[in-house]
Amino acid sequence: MNEKAMVVDALMGINGELRTFEDYITQTENPQLKQTLKQFRNECEMSQEKLYQTARQHSYYVPAAMATQQEIDHVKSVLSQPSMQ
């Protein structure tokens, strides 16, 4: 496995962990556990950011183009509409 594949694989793994932490945080009622999970999530986010910066520097990851103001406004309007139930 080459370096690029390892970095991209690690990024995908960390992103999955972040989603899992978010699920656990929203589902727990214990304030102490919730705070501990938030601390773990924050540490995970810092690791993800460092790895992301490394991937960008080596061109292992190229982010999507920035959204235009028109695209941002469209998403805002869609998300602000009442949901149908």
Secondary structure in CASP SS format (residue, H / E / C, confidence):
PFRMAT SS
TARGET T0000
AUTHOR 0000-0000-0000
METHOD secondary structure of the structure
MODEL  1
M C 1.00
N C 1.00
E H 1.00
K H 1.00
A H 1.00
M H 1.00
V H 1.00
V H 1.00
D H 1.00
A H 1.00
L H 1.00
M H 1.00
G H 1.00
I H 1.00
N H 1.00
G H 1.00
E H 1.00
L H 1.00
R H 1.00
T H 1.00
F H 1.00
E H 1.00
D H 1.00
Y H 1.00
I H 1.00
T H 1.00
Q H 1.00
T C 1.00
E C 1.00
N C 1.00
P H 1.00
Q H 1.00
L H 1.00
K H 1.00
Q H 1.00
T H 1.00
L H 1.00
K H 1.00
Q H 1.00
F H 1.00
R H 1.00
N H 1.00
E H 1.00
C H 1.00
E H 1.00
M H 1.00
S H 1.00
Q H 1.00
E H 1.00
K H 1.00
L H 1.00
Y H 1.00
Q H 1.00
T H 1.00
A H 1.00
R H 1.00
Q H 1.00
H C 1.00
S C 1.00
Y C 1.00
Y C 1.00
V C 1.00
P C 1.00
A C 1.00
A C 1.00
M C 1.00
A C 1.00
T C 1.00
Q H 1.00
Q H 1.00
E H 1.00
I H 1.00
D H 1.00
H H 1.00
V H 1.00
K H 1.00
S H 1.00
V H 1.00
L H 1.00
S H 1.00
Q C 1.00
P C 1.00
S C 1.00
M C 1.00
Q C 1.00
END
